[in-house]
Amino acid sequence: MKKIGIVGGMAPESTAEYYRIITTLCRQRGMGYRYPVIIVYSLNFQEFISLVESGNLPEVINLLCEAIDSLSHAGADFALMASNTPHRVFNEVAARSPIPLLSIVEETGRVASKFGFTRVGLFDTKFTMQADFYSNVLSTKYGISVVTPGKADQDYIHHKIMTELVNGYIVERTRQELLGIIRMMADKEGIEALILGCTELPLILFEEVVDIPTLDTTRIHAEAALNLAQSG
């Protein structure tokens, strides 16, 4: 199998989920203990998020490229960035990467298209909701419209991600507030499914509690990584 490289730490909770999902899928596929080699480069989250907040994208790119170079030197055959936010500069990082990169946006678009969705909502950090890389890929390649919440709701979602979810805190009141935003978007915006863009969101929102289908980008990305690892 190909060796998987993961740029993690953005934040640690979701990085751990990638490892858990991949190893669980191996058991479900009857692979026994034949797990793929997984090499993790965990970034300093404070350094990463400070660069993102300051808008210093050239240094964000440099930081990510250094991590991927290290993964390549450690023997990874391909790499992924275990967060949606750094995909804002995916193309720039991929152009400098010595190994192939697996895009969470591309894989999510592929799954959304397979299910026939044409209009989806997006929850994530404000860095992702206010950028256009999701809408660009999904609309151009798959004909899918991407709808984001209003500014006040974006601020609320971002705050809860950064103060609760990245630290592993699951608060029921927060869950109910998020569900209220989803229902409003389904009623007023006509979204058919919700992209759980922040890789921590599946910790609090999942199919059993959400009234519409969800696209768990963490699971989608992790499963695509295992598929690619098994392809060679």
Secondary structure, 3 states (H helix, E strand, C coil): CCCEEEEECCCHHHHHHHHHHHHHHHHHCCCCCCCCCEEEEECCHHHHHHHHHHCCHHHHHHHHHHHHHHHHHCCCCEEEECCCHHHHHHHHHHHHCCCCEECHHHHHHHHHHHCCCCEEEEECCHHHHCCCHHHHHHHHHHCCEEECCCHHHHHHHHHHHHHCHHHCCCCHHHHHHHHHHHHHHHHHHCCCEEEECCCCHHHCCCCCCCCCCEEEHHHHHHHHHHHHHHCC
